[in-house]
Amino acid sequence: MVPVRDVLLNPYAWEGLKRSLKDGEAWIIELGNQLSLLSTATLEPEPIPLQLRWLIVGTPILYYLLRFYDEDFAKLFKFGLNLPT
């Protein structure tokens, strides 16, 4: 279970979460490599296979904003908003 606000406040975390869902793998990527800056690292670890489900929790407004602005959101997160009746 991941608070969506925390993921969105950390640079590159949202894209990393989506990439892990799409590919079923997790990578350890140096930030310098991700930003295309000069890196001193010479070895890259192999991706780690993932077999899990993510549950993101947050406010309704974040749900609607992500659904509207992120084209991958509806494909990756199949369950919708669950509001008390």
C-alpha positions in Angstrom: 0.0 0.0 0.0 1.5 3.3 -1.1 0.2 6.8 -0.3 -0.1 8.5 -3.7 0.8 11.9 -2.3 4.2 10.6 -1.1 4.9 9.1 -4.5 4.0 12.3 -6.3 6.1 14.5 -4.0 9.3 12.5 -4.7 10.8 13.2 -8.1 10.9 10.3 -10.5 9.0 8.0 -8.1 5.7 8.1 -10.0 7.4 7.2 -13.3 9.4 4.4 -11.6 6.2 3.0 -10.1 4.5 3.0 -13.5 7.6 1.4 -15.1 7.6 -1.4 -12.6 3.9 -2.1 -13.1 4.3 -2.1 -16.9 7.4 -4.3 -17.0 7.0 -6.4 -13.9 10.5 -5.6 -12.9 12.3 -3.2 -10.5 15.6 -1.5 -11.3 18.2 0.2 -9.2 19.0 3.3 -11.2 21.5 5.9 -10.3 19.9 9.4 -10.4 22.7 10.8 -12.5 22.0 8.1 -15.1 18.3 8.9 -15.1 19.0 12.6 -15.6 21.5 11.9 -18.3 24.3 13.4 -16.3 27.8 12.2 -16.1 28.0 9.1 -13.9 30.8 7.3 -12.2 29.0 4.0 -11.9 30.2 1.4 -14.3 28.0 -1.6 -13.4 24.3 -1.8 -13.5 22.5 -4.4 -11.5 20.1 -6.8 -13.1 16.4 -5.9 -12.8 14.5 -7.6 -10.0 11.4 -9.5 -11.1 8.2 -8.4 -9.4 5.0 -10.3 -8.8 2.9 -8.0 -6.7 0.0 -5.7 -6.8 0.2 -2.0 -5.9 -2.6 -0.3 -3.9 -2.3 3.4 -4.0 -4.4 5.4 -1.5 -5.2 9.1 -1.6 -7.8 11.8 -1.9 -10.5 11.8 -4.5 -9.0 14.9 -6.1 -5.7 13.2 -6.7 -7.5 10.2 -8.2 -9.4 12.5 -10.7 -6.2 14.5 -11.5 -4.2 11.4 -12.2 -7.0 9.9 -14.2 -7.3 13.0 -16.4 -3.7 13.9 -16.8 -1.9 10.6 -16.9 -2.7 8.5 -19.9 -1.4 5.3 -18.3 -3.3 5.6 -15.0 -6.5 3.9 -16.1 -4.6 1.0 -17.7 -2.3 0.4 -14.7 -4.8 1.0 -11.9 -7.9 -0.8 -12.9 -9.9 -0.1 -9.7 -11.7 3.1 -9.3 -12.6 5.5 -6.5 -14.2 3.9 -3.5 -16.1 6.6 -1.5 -18.3 5.8 1.5 -22.0 6.0 0.7 
